[in-house]
């Protein structure tokens, strides 16, 4: 069954989850799913409607009335569709970063999101990244990882991501933003960010993505797939 075979990757913002999740999915022939993109699309709609992200009833109303889908792309990435509009680029802005954690704290909102994510993983073997994948979404999976890295290193990685898009963002601002998001994500009452008891914890501060994926493949008993990894990278 896909829910048991699927692989959970959790961790704080900027730990490198999406990069390694995509690589791992590619070498194993699984579908890569970024669950944060679903919450980001919801945050974008809250912004567009001019609503207060701290107004639970308003956010829930949005969650119930919008259509949010994620689709795999041919190159192993993911496209996010909000009410038939492709918002893949628009959900990766500082404005969305600022609103996404507050809209993700509500139990009823999360129920909707978890159902959508479980529906994907019951259809297809997936490598899913997020905050509650090992603890909630794929609780029955026997393949769980929790990635961490120091806040400074995570902020540096985010700064490089922005630089690739031609934007300069001060490192100190990114450290602040990441620390604030960590706090909201890990102290919320419903499904807080934390490693599942059976997750393999990997500190990625000084590891390259290839090294992290090799560690994961070893833990999965799939050292054989390292060959595909070296050929792809
Ligand atoms: O993975 P990301 O940084 O794009 O996620 C954005 C936010 O979405 C994150 O700060 C908290 C929320 N999120 C969540 O609550 N649960 C998930 N499974 C994934 C993301």
Boltz pocket constraint, residues with backbone or C-beta under 6 A from the ligand:
constraints:
  - pocket:
      binder: B
      contacts: [[A, 13], [A, 14], [A, 35], [A, 36], [A, 37], [A, 39], [A, 40], [A, 100], [A, 101], [A, 104], [A, 129], [A, 130], [A, 131], [A, 132], [A, 133], [A, 181], [A, 185]]
      max_distance: 6.0
